[in-house]
Amino acid sequence: MSAESEIVPGAIYQHYKGKPYRVIGVGKHSESLEDVVLYEALYDNPLGRLWCRPVKMWAELVEVDGTKVPRFKFLYK
């Protein structure tokens, strides 16, 4: 199963630093054609509400205090 197929549009995810986000969908970068996740901050973020990140980065594990955890953890739909 690909990382893209595991990303659920409309679902709420938690970033490993604690903030919640709603996935809007998976799309393509207009020049590189790389798969990207478009997602919405569910908190007041002065830098912006909508964000995108390559699927590869979205789905990767990051190291926190010596433990590998998902960058974004599925919470619920």
N, C-alpha and C positions, 0 to 999 in steps of 0.2 A: 504494500500500500504506500502511495506517495505521500509526502508531507502535505501537499496541496489538498488531497482528498480527505485528510484528517481535519482540516480547518473548516469550522462550521459557521457559515454566514448567519448573523443574528445572535450568535452565542456570546456570552460574557466570559472573558478571560482575565486572569490576574497576572500582571507583570511580576517578575521575581522580586522587584523592589516594593511591591504591594499595591500599586494603583490598578483600578479596574478599567477595562476597555471592552467595547462591543465591536465585533468584526462586521464590517459592511459587506465585504466580499473579496474575492481573489481576482486580480486582473493582470494585465501585461504592461511592462515598462514600454513606452512608445518607441524607444530607439533600440534597446538591447533585446526586447521581447522576453526579458526575465520575468518570471511570475512574482507578483508583489501582493501583499495583504493590505487592504485599505481598512483602517480601523478608527474608532471614535473614542476619545477620552471621555470617561464618565465622571469627570470631576472638573472643577474650574482650573483650566490650564491657560495661563496668560500667553503662552507661546502658540496656542492653536488647539482646535478641537479635532481636526481630521489629520491622520498620519498614514504613511505607508512605509512598508519595510519589505525587503525581499523575503519570500517564503522560506528560503534557506536559513536566514537569520531568525525569523519568527519561530521556526520549529527546532532550532538548535538548543543544546544544553549549555548552560553557563555554570561556572564554578563559583559557589558561595560558601565561604568558610570551609573549603576543602571538599565540599559535596557538590556533585553535578545535579542541577535542577533545570527544569524546562524554563526557557526565557519567558514564555507565556503558558500559563496553566489553565486548561479548560475548567470553568466553574459550573455553568449551566446554560441551557437554551431557553 
